[in-house]
Every structure is written in C-alpha cells, then in structure tokens.
Amino acid sequence: MAKGKTILLIVIVAIVAVLAGLGGAYFLFGKNSGAAAKEPPPPPTVIAKLGDIVVNLADEDASRYLRVGINVEIEGEGEGATKIFEEKSVIFKDKVIAFLRSKESTELVGDNSSEKLKKELLKILQDTAAELNKKVEKKSEKIVIVNVYFSDFIIQ
C-alpha cells in the first residue's frame, strides 16, 4: 500500500512539473515574443526649423513683443521630409504668427506656460498639416507633425 502511494505521489509531482514547464515556456516564448515581434518600430523622425518669429503681443497696458525660435519634429527621413515641410513653411508660419499675436504676456509667463503653449502650437501645426495633406495624394509627401520645440523664447 505504501508503494502505491509513493508511485501516485511521483506521478502527481511529474504531472505538476510538466505543466509548470509548459506554462513557463508559453509565457517566455509564446505570449511575449509574439507581441514583441508584432509591434512595429516607431517611424523615423527629423527636426525641421520653422525659424525665428517675432510678434507684438496683445497686451493693452504696454507694448510687448515675443521672439521665439520654433523647431518641428516631423515623421520622415532625411532631406526629403524636411524639404516638403520647408516648401510649406510659409503657411505654417502664418498660422503660428496669427496665434501668437492673440496672446498676452501674462499667458506666456509662469508655471507650465511654455508646455501649454507648445501643446497649443502643436495642435495648430497638426491641423494645418491635416488641411494641406488633403490636397496630397502620395503618402510620402504628407506632413505628419509629432512635436514642437523652442530654441529661443524671449518676451520684452
């Protein structure tokens, strides 16, 4: 009788060990490697200069101006991506200038004000790119704006 219990115990331990090994192999090789292999790499990006912009601010109490250097991160590779953006940069600058002229200096100073301004500019630039992209048929000629960076920011 003790021999039967010992054999039963060995069989149960062997079954548990095999199941644990199969479960571990599934998590190591099946689930994780498939998800990692299916995830596409992020598209390449380049930084294009929108340039320095100087605008009068909308302050009523004093004459103030803003000088800001803006760089834009766009999807694409090499000179081809920046060339397409630079060809349309006048349109982007016009939208940015109109937006910045509506701002007062108090809106541009303080905690998180530059991050808020970047988000607003990013939205304007992305909306402008979407309008321009409607007229373009080739995907390689579409402008996709990812982020906005300041290289200069002076209020006087």
C-alpha positions in Angstrom: 0.0 0.0 0.0 2.8 2.4 0.7 4.4 1.6 -2.6 1.1 2.5 -4.4 1.0 5.9 -2.6 4.6 6.6 -3.4 4.1 5.9 -7.1 0.9 8.0 -7.1 2.9 10.9 -5.5 5.7 10.6 -8.0 3.1 10.7 -10.9 1.4 13.8 -9.4 4.7 15.6 -8.9 5.8 14.7 -12.5 2.5 16.0 -13.9 2.8 19.2 -12.0 6.4 19.7 -13.1 5.4 19.1 -16.8 2.5 21.6 -16.5 4.7 24.2 -14.8 7.3 23.8 -17.6 4.7 24.1 -20.3 3.2 27.2 -18.7 6.6 28.8 -18.3 7.5 28.1 -21.9 4.2 29.6 -23.0 4.9 32.8 -21.2 8.5 33.0 -22.2 8.3 32.1 -25.8 4.6 32.2 -26.9 2.9 35.2 -25.5 5.8 37.7 -25.1 7.8 37.0 -28.2 4.7 37.2 -30.4 3.7 40.6 -29.0 7.1 42.0 -29.3 7.5 40.7 -32.9 4.1 42.2 -34.0 4.8 45.7 -32.6 6.1 47.9 -35.4 9.1 50.1 -34.8 8.3 53.8 -34.4 8.5 55.8 -37.7 11.7 57.8 -38.2 11.6 61.5 -37.5 13.6 64.6 -38.3 13.7 68.1 -36.9 12.9 70.9 -39.3 13.3 74.6 -38.5 10.3 76.8 -38.7 12.6 79.7 -37.8 12.6 82.7 -35.5 9.3 84.5 -35.2 8.9 88.0 -33.7 5.4 89.2 -32.9 3.7 92.0 -31.0 1.7 90.6 -28.1 -1.9 91.6 -27.4 -1.1 93.4 -24.1 -3.1 96.6 -23.8 -1.2 98.2 -20.9 2.2 98.2 -22.7 3.9 97.4 -26.0 5.4 94.0 -25.6 6.8 91.5 -28.1 7.7 87.9 -28.2 10.7 86.4 -30.1 10.5 82.6 -30.4 12.6 80.1 -32.3 10.5 77.1 -33.3 11.6 73.7 -34.5 9.2 71.0 -35.5 9.7 67.2 -35.3 8.1 65.6 -38.4 7.8 62.0 -39.5 10.1 61.0 -42.3 13.8 60.5 -43.2 16.5 62.8 -44.4 16.2 65.8 -46.6 13.1 64.6 -48.4 10.9 65.0 -45.3 12.3 68.4 -44.4 12.1 69.7 -48.0 8.4 69.1 -48.1 7.9 70.9 -44.8 10.1 73.8 -45.8 8.2 74.2 -49.0 5.0 74.8 -47.0 6.7 76.6 -44.0 5.2 80.0 -45.0 1.7 78.6 -44.4 2.7 77.2 -41.0 4.4 80.4 -40.0 1.4 82.4 -40.9 -0.8 80.3 -38.7 1.7 80.5 -35.8 2.1 84.3 -36.1 -1.7 84.8 -36.1 -2.0 82.6 -33.0 0.9 84.2 -31.1 -0.3 87.7 -31.8 -3.5 86.9 -29.9 -1.6 86.1 -26.7 -0.8 88.4 -23.8 2.5 88.3 -22.0 0.8 87.1 -18.8 -0.3 84.0 -20.6 3.3 83.2 -21.6 4.9 83.5 -18.2 4.6 81.2 -15.2 4.4 77.5 -14.4 3.8 75.2 -17.3 3.1 78.2 -19.6 5.7 77.1 -22.2 4.4 73.5 -22.1 0.8 74.7 -22.6 2.0 77.0 -25.4 3.8 74.0 -27.1 0.6 71.9 -26.9 -1.4 74.7 -28.5 1.1 75.3 -31.2 1.4 71.5 -31.9 -2.4 71.4 -32.3 -2.4 74.4 -34.7 0.5 72.9 -36.7 -1.1 69.4 -36.9 -4.4 70.9 -38.0 -2.6 72.9 -40.7 -0.7 69.8 -41.8 -4.0 67.9 -42.0 -5.5 70.6 -44.2 -2.5 70.5 -46.5 -2.4 66.7 -46.6 -6.0 66.6 -48.0 -4.6 68.0 -51.2 -1.7 65.5 -51.5 -2.2 62.0 -52.9 1.2 60.4 -52.3 1.7 59.3 -48.7 5.4 60.1 -48.9 4.6 63.8 -49.5 2.3 64.1 -46.5 3.4 66.1 -43.5 3.0 64.5 -40.1 4.0 66.7 -37.2 5.0 64.9 -34.0 6.3 67.6 -31.6 7.3 71.3 -31.2 10.5 72.6 -29.6 11.6 76.1 -28.7 15.2 77.1 -29.5 14.6 80.6 -28.3 11.9 82.3 -26.1 12.2 86.0 -25.2 9.4 88.3 -24.0 10.2 92.0 -23.8 
